[in-house]
């Protein structure tokens, strides 16, 4: 069998098994009411059927800007052909995610040595097709599948620029340039990704850092400036229609979405978020505290002792929550008081707020079992009690935790093997920048937020499974 025929066989088999895995999640564990899914569906349906990007309230449909419109536009396109069917959305996301698998294979190819690129493509494709974490998110109407596809596409375009070459081709030997600049094209793709997930421009920041490391000599600064400007222009262009809509409809300058996704007239929980960033790092606390705000009572028993530096501080929080629990609404005065508590805690222990908690949140982002869309608890401790209470739940949770750890370990090993190769710096910078941003500035350490890094993670992991051809020579006697 020829090499091309083997590639075709691998492509068909990987795609078929990847399709089966995704259909399993969609048919067995569809997450129809999870997280923001109903929210996005209502936005898309109102936009499609009534021409207003907004929500119903007080007998009328009011326009909003609390979410960027990329994913609702995707949903509206599916609804236009298939009606308001979440299952059809999931099938469409399966197609998008399978396309992402092939993009990951190409990214792995660009990262590998020339003589090993065919093996890298096969390894990357199989790893992506069999990844349960990305496959699982095809079964919910949330942004992750589409955002991961656009991130992978932008990475691939960037790897076809000077970031993916050991040395730039001298101009006198370069072929005639045709089509769009890869810098501009990557910016445009990232701009569309920003309309799906507003933190997507972090990819261009990572590209800028990789270029700065590559072109730090003053002689290269002109190229650095040109690439940065082209990426910036490309990024802004897809955002202009959304910004124009917000200016004409809501009379405000808004290129993305509000920081706290608040509705017009709502008070954003600035102080509450600042306070939780001084102690909250476990994913369980997101369920018990952050996601209950303005919706359910928050119990003092659910807040860990690490959230308080003294009995007096605990009493202050208890008093605030007692009033909040009566109304289920955080007043501006209560929010300001929590903000004051956050400043006091940070003043006493700045390294805790700016170093310890982000570090712990990074561990949560990467090592959580990732069963949030499945009917399992995600609890591992205490081991004996969890096993005795539900062996099946514990076993599945443990398996997913070990798989999360294995991906990280293999990606680190692949990064070591691929160190110094063209494109390596971009992938490493992207993972580091996104992790740092989410661990430091996000309101909650949700593991799904790093799924957009998985094209880089899986491409690096593929390098572990690529064995270089060993050239043997025999001496003449």
TAJOBEL-V458741 format. One record per pair of residues at least 12 apart in sequence whose ideal C-beta (glycine too) atoms are under 8 Angstrom apart, sorted by the first residue. I is the first residue (numbers start at 0). J is the second residue. Records with the same first field share a line. If there is no record, write none. Layout:
BEGIN
I = J + J
END
This chain:
BEGIN
2 = 117
6 = 117 + 120 + 121
9 = 121 + 124 + 125
10 = 101 + 124
13 = 100 + 124 + 125 + 128 + 129
14 = 97 + 100 + 128
16 = 128 + 129
17 = 96 + 97 + 100 + 127 + 128 + 129 + 134
18 = 93 + 97
20 = 128 + 129 + 131 + 134
21 = 93 + 96 + 97 + 134 + 137 + 138
22 = 93
24 = 131 + 134 + 135 + 137 + 138 + 372
25 = 86 + 89 + 90 + 93 + 137 + 138
28 = 135 + 138 + 372 + 373 + 374
29 = 85 + 86 + 89 + 138 + 139
30 = 138 + 139 + 372
31 = 85 + 139 + 140
33 = 139 + 141 + 371 + 372
34 = 139 + 141
35 = 66 + 141
36 = 85 + 139 + 140 + 141
38 = 66
39 = 66 + 70 + 71 + 74 + 140 + 141 + 142
40 = 74 + 83 + 85 + 140
41 = 54
42 = 54 + 63 + 66 + 71 + 74
43 = 71 + 72 + 73 + 74 + 75 + 78
44 = 74 + 75 + 78 + 83
45 = 60
46 = 68 + 71 + 72 + 75
47 = 75 + 78 + 79
52 = 68 + 71 + 244
54 = 262
61 = 263
62 = 248 + 249
63 = 262 + 263
64 = 245 + 249 + 251 + 253 + 256 + 257 + 263
65 = 256 + 257 + 260 + 261 + 262
66 = 256 + 260
67 = 193 + 194 + 195 + 196 + 197 + 241 + 255 + 256
68 = 194 + 241
69 = 142 + 145 + 191 + 192 + 193 + 194 + 195
70 = 141 + 142 + 145 + 146 + 195
72 = 194
73 = 91 + 145 + 195
74 = 88 + 140
77 = 91
85 = 140
88 = 140
89 = 137 + 138 + 139 + 140
92 = 136 + 137 + 144 + 145
93 = 137
95 = 137 + 144 + 145 + 148
96 = 133 + 134 + 136 + 137 + 144 + 147 + 148
97 = 128
98 = 148
99 = 127 + 133 + 144 + 147 + 148 + 151 + 454
100 = 124 + 127 + 128
101 = 124
102 = 148 + 151 + 152 + 154 + 155 + 454
103 = 123 + 124 + 126 + 127 + 151 + 453 + 454 + 457 + 458 + 461
104 = 119 + 120 + 121 + 123 + 124 + 127 + 461
105 = 120 + 123 + 155
106 = 123 + 151 + 154 + 155 + 158 + 422 + 426 + 454 + 455 + 458
107 = 119 + 120 + 122 + 123 + 457 + 458 + 461 + 462
108 = 120 + 123
109 = 155 + 158 + 159 + 163 + 421 + 422
110 = 158 + 417 + 420 + 421 + 422 + 423 + 426 + 458 + 459 + 461 + 462
111 = 417 + 420 + 461 + 462 + 465
112 = 420 + 465 + 467
114 = 467 + 468
115 = 465 + 466 + 467 + 468
118 = 464 + 465 + 466
119 = 461 + 462 + 465
122 = 460 + 461 + 464 + 465
123 = 457 + 458 + 461
126 = 457 + 460 + 461 + 464
127 = 453 + 454 + 457
130 = 406 + 453 + 457
131 = 399 + 402
132 = 369 + 402 + 403 + 406 + 450 + 453
133 = 147 + 450 + 453
135 = 369 + 372 + 373
136 = 372 + 447 + 450
138 = 372
139 = 372
141 = 447
142 = 195 + 196
143 = 447 + 450 + 451
145 = 195
146 = 192 + 195 + 196 + 199 + 450 + 451
147 = 450 + 451 + 453 + 454
149 = 188 + 189 + 191 + 192 + 195 + 199
150 = 192 + 199 + 202 + 451 + 452 + 454
151 = 454
152 = 188
153 = 185 + 188 + 189 + 192 + 202
154 = 202 + 425 + 426 + 429 + 454 + 455
156 = 181 + 184 + 185 + 188
157 = 181 + 185 + 202 + 206 + 425
158 = 421 + 422 + 425
159 = 181
160 = 181 + 182 + 185 + 226
161 = 210 + 213 + 222 + 226
162 = 206 + 209 + 210 + 213 + 421 + 422 + 424 + 425
163 = 421 + 422 + 425
164 = 421
165 = 420 + 421
167 = 222
180 = 229
182 = 225 + 226 + 229 + 230 + 233
183 = 229 + 230 + 232 + 233
184 = 233
185 = 203 + 206 + 230 + 233
186 = 203 + 229 + 230 + 231 + 232 + 233 + 234 + 235 + 236
187 = 233 + 234 + 236 + 237
188 = 233
189 = 202 + 203 + 230 + 233 + 234
190 = 233 + 234 + 235 + 236 + 237 + 238
191 = 237
193 = 234 + 237 + 238 + 255
194 = 237 + 238 + 241
196 = 451
197 = 255 + 256
198 = 433 + 436 + 437 + 448
199 = 451
200 = 234
201 = 429 + 432 + 433 + 436
202 = 429 + 433
203 = 230 + 231 + 234
204 = 432
205 = 425 + 428 + 429 + 431 + 432 + 433
206 = 230 + 425 + 428 + 429
207 = 227 + 230
208 = 424 + 428 + 432
209 = 424 + 425 + 428
210 = 223 + 226 + 227
211 = 223
212 = 424
213 = 424
235 = 254
238 = 254 + 255
241 = 253 + 254
242 = 254
249 = 263
259 = 272 + 442
266 = 329 + 331 + 334
268 = 292 + 293 + 329 + 334
269 = 334 + 338
270 = 333 + 334 + 335 + 336 + 337 + 338 + 339 + 340 + 341
271 = 292 + 329 + 334 + 337 + 338
272 = 442
273 = 337 + 338 + 341 + 342
274 = 337 + 338 + 340 + 341 + 344
275 = 288 + 289 + 442 + 443
276 = 341 + 352 + 356 + 442
277 = 306 + 341 + 344 + 345 + 351 + 352 + 356
278 = 303 + 305 + 306 + 344 + 356
279 = 306 + 356 + 443 + 444
280 = 356 + 359 + 360 + 362 + 363 + 444
281 = 303 + 363 + 444
282 = 363 + 367 + 371 + 377 + 444 + 445 + 446
283 = 377 + 378
284 = 301 + 302 + 303
285 = 443 + 444 + 445
287 = 301 + 302
288 = 301 + 302
289 = 442 + 443
290 = 443
292 = 329
293 = 327 + 328 + 329
294 = 327
295 = 327
296 = 324 + 327
297 = 320 + 323 + 324
299 = 313 + 316 + 317 + 320
302 = 316
308 = 344 + 347 + 348
312 = 340 + 343 + 344
315 = 336 + 340
316 = 337 + 340
319 = 333 + 336 + 337
353 = 439
357 = 435 + 438 + 439
358 = 438
360 = 437 + 438 + 439 + 441 + 444
361 = 434 + 435 + 438
363 = 444 + 446
364 = 434 + 437 + 438 + 444 + 445 + 446 + 448 + 449
365 = 403 + 407 + 434 + 446 + 449
366 = 400 + 403 + 404 + 407
367 = 400 + 403 + 446
368 = 396 + 397 + 399 + 400 + 403
369 = 399 + 403 + 446 + 447
370 = 395 + 396 + 399
371 = 446 + 447
373 = 395
375 = 392 + 395 + 396 + 399
376 = 389 + 392 + 396
377 = 396
378 = 392 + 393 + 396
379 = 393 + 396 + 397 + 400
406 = 456 + 457 + 460
407 = 456
409 = 459 + 460 + 463
410 = 430 + 455 + 456 + 457 + 459 + 460
411 = 459
412 = 460 + 463
413 = 458 + 459 + 460 + 461 + 462 + 463
414 = 426 + 427 + 459 + 462
416 = 462 + 463
417 = 459 + 462
426 = 455 + 458 + 459
427 = 455
429 = 452 + 455
430 = 452 + 455 + 456
433 = 448 + 449 + 451 + 452
434 = 449 + 452
437 = 449
END
